[in-house]
Amino acid sequence: MGRRRPFRRTRQRLELLLLRAAGAYARRVSFERASDTGAAAGALAFRLLGRRRRIAIANIERALGNGGRAARPEAIARDAFRQLGRTFFEFLALPAHSPAALLERVEFQGWEPILERARDGKGAVMVTGHFGNWELLGAAVGIRTGRMKYLLPAQTNAGADAYLNEVRRRLGIEPLTIGYGMRSGLRALRGGSFLGMLPDQDARGAGIHVPFFGRPASTHTGPARLAARTGSPIGVALIERTGPGRFRARLRRILTPVPGAPEDEEVARLTREITAEIEAGIRERPDHWYWIHRRWKTPPPLAAAAETPADGGGGAGKSIRRAL
């Protein structure tokens, strides 16, 4: 193990240098040029990163089947790599553009209930997926509401993590690191903030298993738990590309916790509905999602395999409830 640590530190330093160089370039050229550069980088990654390419293709085949739009899973995977490259370079470019210029690139659909809450000084849990340019979505919502914060985990590369969080701060978004119990998220919601979260990656043993493309997937319950604890609504939103440097941000659904309902039951229900809404968006634009992640990595416990997802998630839900 000792021999691996120096190499890891060297690799992380190199990653940070490349990240800073990419950021300097993205902020020096036009938004569209940065986006096209990212697409080229994504296409190159598709060719070079064989393991991630195979994971993406396998995920697409298993999730979407072999008919309809999934008839060419390799083509969808290639487009998804290009989309991820665009998103990455566009995110790095965002601080070079004024809030007004960024808003001109985004068409908002269905956001009046959220904007009304912002005018009333109230917040909400805002969830999206690793879909489209999710960082631009957070920045645009932050500009419109004035009180956007992210609740996210710390990355293994501390230097890169600090750099990316500084980009977010320059966009007016306060990043909150998920710690024990997510107490910072509770404080943010009770203070009237809009709290952005991305619960569409494998949650390992901390999640509950809910259906995702017909397969049980360990899913983060944080958004649902925070909403149930504070009575805040959950806005489920996705952002899609409509043209070069142009986007449509859709508030697809608002979920409301039922007052007085058993917390574990509400958390399971809300988590299922959040996941189902994200899945629906992915089915519409499969090239927009983060297929390179092993979303179904954590197998369900035997109880979850034999019973419903809500029943099978009780143990994990209780552990998270104790943490909160």
N, C-alpha and C positions, 0 to 999 in steps of 0.2 A: 504493500500500500504506500510506503514511503516514497518509492520511486515514481509513483504516479502523481504525487502532489506538485512537484516542481513543473512537470509537463503541463498539468492543468492550469497552474498559475500563468505559465508562458502563453498557453492557448487563450486564456481569458484576457491577458494584456493585448494579444494580437486582435482578438475580437473587438475590444474596446477601440483600438486604433482604427480598425476598419469601419467601425460604427461611426466614429467621429469624422472620418474622411467622407463616408457616404452622406452624413448629415451636412457637412460643409458644401458638398457638391449639390445636394438636393435644394438647399436654400439659395444657391447662386444662380440656378437656371430657372426656367419657367416651370410652373406646376405641371403642365402637360409633358414637358421634356423629362422632368423627374419621374413622372408616371411611366413613360415609355422606357426609360432606363431600367426602372424596376421590373417591367414586364420582360425585358431582355434578360435581366438577372434571374428572374423566375424560370424562364425557359432553359437557361443554362443549368440551374439547380435541378430541373427535371431530368436532364441528361446525366448529371454527375452524382446526384444523391440517390443511388439505386435502392437503398433500403427504404427511404421515405417514399420513393416512387411506387415501390411494390406495396407498401402499406396503404397508400392512397387508392391505388387501383383495386386492391382487395376490399377495402372499405366500401368503395362505390359499387362494386359487383354485389356485395352482400346486402347493402342497404337498398339499392335501387333495382336490383335484378338485371336481367339481360334484355328487357324489352323497352320500347318507347325511347325516352331520352337517354336511357342508360345503355343503349345498344352499343355505344363506343366508350366504355369506361376509361380507356387509356386517353382518349381525346378529352374527356371531362377532367381527368387528372392533370393533363398538360395545361388546360385552361386554368385550373385551380392554382397551379404553381405560378402561372403568369399573373393571375389576380393577386396572389399573396405578395409577389414582388412589387406590383404596383402599389398595393396598400402600404408596404413598408417604406418605400421611397416617398410616397405622398405624405405619410405621417411625419417623416423627418423634415419635409419641406414646409409643413403647416406654419411654423413660427415666422416664416418670411412673409406671410400674407396677413393683411389686416382682417379683423373680424368681419367687416362689411364684405370684403372680397370673398371670404370663405362662405358666408351666408348666400352670396349670389350663386354659388355652385350647387346649393342644396335646395331641392324642392321638398317642402314639408307637407305631409298628408296625415290628417286625423289628429293633430297635436293640440287642438283647442282645450280639451280637458286638462292637460298637463300645464299649458300656459296659464290657464285660469288658476290653478293651484299656485303657480309661481307668483301671480299677481296678488294672491291672498296671503302670501308669506308661508305657504305650506310646501312640504317636500313630498317625495315619493321614491320608491325603489324603482330604478330603471334597469331593465335587463336587456341584453342583446346577446348575440353569439359572435364567434370569430367568423364573421360574415361580412362581405363587402369591405368597405373602409370603416371598421368599427371605431377607430380612433377619431376619424373626422365626425362621425355621428356624435360621439361624446363632446367633442369640441363645439359643434354646432348647437347642440342642446344646451351646453353651458353658456354659450353666447346669448341664446334666447331666454334662458331662465336666470342667469347670473349667479347660480348657486350649485354648481356641479362638482361632485367629488367622486373619486374612484375608490373602490375597495378591492384590492388585488394582492396576490401573494408576492413575496420577495423572490427575485430571480437568483439563481445560483451564482451568476457572475455579478458581484456587487457593483463593480465599476459600470458595467453596461446598464444595470438596473438604475443606478443613480443618474446616468445620462438620460435614459428614457423618461424617468420621472421629471427631470428638469425640463425636457421638452413639453411634458404635460403642464407643468407649472407655468411655462411661458404662454400656454394657451388658456390660462386662467383656471385650470383644473387642479384641485388639491388631491394628490394620491395618498390614500390611507392604507397602510400595510395590514393585511389580515393577521391578527395576533390571537392570543388566547381569548376565546369568547366573542371576538368581533365587537368589543365594546365601543370602539371608535365609530363603527357603523351605526350603532344604536344612538350614540350622542349626535351624530350628524343628522339622522332622520328626525330626532326629537327637536333639533335646532332648526328644522325647516329646509334642509339641504336635499338635493336630488342625488341619490347614491347610485352610481353606475357599477354594475356587476356583470360578469360573463360566466354563466354557470353551465357551459356546454362542453366542458372537458371532463375526463375521468376523475372522479372524486375519491378513488381508492376506498379504503375502509371507512372514511368519514361520511360517505354519502348514502343515499338510499337508492335502490334499483327501481327505475321506472322505464316504461317502454320507450325506445328510441329506434325508429325504423324497424319496429317489430321485434327488437331484441332488448333484453333487460340491460340497462346501462347505469353504472354507479354515478349518481348525479348530486351535485352540491345543493344542499338545502338552505344555505345561508339567505338567499333572497326571500324565500318563503318564511323562514324563521324570523327574520328581521321585520317583515311586514306583519306577521301575526303578533309579534311582541309590541309593535308600535301602532297598529291599526292603519298603517300606511298602505295605499294602493300600490300595485305593481304594474308598471307600464312595460309591455313587451314590444320592442321596436327593432327593425332591421333597416339597413341602408343598402341600396343597390345602385349599380352603375346604369346610367341612362345615355351616356355618350362620353367623349373625351373630356375628362375633368368635370363631369356633371353627374349628379347623384339624386336619388329620391329616398328620403327618410320617411318610412311609414310606421306610425304607431299602430301596430296591428291589433292590440288588445289591451284592455285594462282589467286586471284581476283584483278583486277586493276580498280581504279576509273577512270571514263571518264572525261578528262579535260573539263571544261566549262559547264558540265551538271548541271542542278539545284540540289543543295545540298540535299534537302529533297528527291528528286526522287532517287538520287544515294544511299543515306543512306538506303532507303527502299529496293532498289534492292540488295545491298550488304548484308544487314541483312538477307533477304530471302535466298540468296545463301549460306551464311555461315551456316545458320540453316539447310538448305536442305543437305549440305555436312556432317554435324555432324549426322543428322538423318540417312543418308546412312551408315555411319560407325557403328552406333548403331544397325541397322538392320543386319549387318554382324556378329557382336559380341554382342548380347544383354546382356550377363552376365557382360560386361565390364562397363556398364553405371551406373550412380548414381540415380537409380529408387526411392530411399527413399525420394526424394525431391518432393514437390508439384509443379511441373513444370507448371501446368495449373491453378494455384490458382487464378490469377487475371482475372476476366471475361472481355471480350472485350467490349468497348463502343458500344452503339446501332448502331452508324454509321459504325463501323468496322464489326459488324455482318451482316449488310445489304449490305455493299459494299466490295471492295477488301481489303486485308490487307494493301496494300500500301496507299489507300485512308484513311483508318481508323486510320492510325498512324500519321497523320499530326500534330495533336495537341501536342502529346507528343514529336514529333520530334522538333517542334518549341521551346518548353520549354527547351529542352536539347541544342538546337542551341544557345539560349540566354545565357545559362550557360557557354557554351564554348566561 
